[in-house]
């Protein structure tokens, strides 16, 4: 959950808070990524080496809002 001061603690808490927010509003959100590359830290720290994860295709995340 997001703390009262709007600080987000972890990625898991961010995902949970975003899901709850979108679910309450019945919102629609869609992202399309083609040939996406994500740099994932192998260790903690500012100078951590990264592994590149590749998505060769399209990722769609979709929810629907009922029309009025």
N, C-alpha and C positions, 0 to 999 in steps of 0.2 A: 504494500500500500504506500501511497505518497503521504509523507508526513505533513502536518499542518502548515509548515513553512515552505511547502512545495518542493522540497528536496527529494530526489530519487536516490534510493540506496544502492540497488543492484539491478542488473539487466532483467532478472526474474521479476523484481518488483515493478520495473517499468512495464514489462509485458503484461503483467497482471492488471496494473492500473489502466493501461491503454485498453485492454479487453473490456474491463468493467465500464469504462467511460463510453466506448463505442456501443456496448450492449445496452446501456441505459438509454442512449439516444437513438437506438435503431439506425445508426449511421451507415453510410456506404463509403468504403475506401477501397481503392484498387491501385496496386503497384504492378508495373510490368517491367521486368528486368531481362534484357537480352544479353547473353554472353557476359554475365556479371562475374567480376573477380572481387573476392573479399579477402582482405589481409587479416589473418587471425593471429594474435600474439601467441608465441610459443611459451612465453614466461611472463611474469609481471614485471613492471618497471617501464620507464619512459623509452629506454633504448633496446627493448626486447626485440629479438628477431621475429619475423612473421612468416607464417605459412600462407600461401595463396590458394584459396579454395575457389574453384571455377564452376559456374553453372552454365552449361552449354545448352541453352534453351530459354524458355520463358517461365517465369513464376508469377502466378496471379493469386492474390489474396483478396477475397471479395466477401462482403456482407451486403445485405439489402435493407433498404428503408421502405416501409410501406408507404404508398402514395396516398395522399389525402383526397 
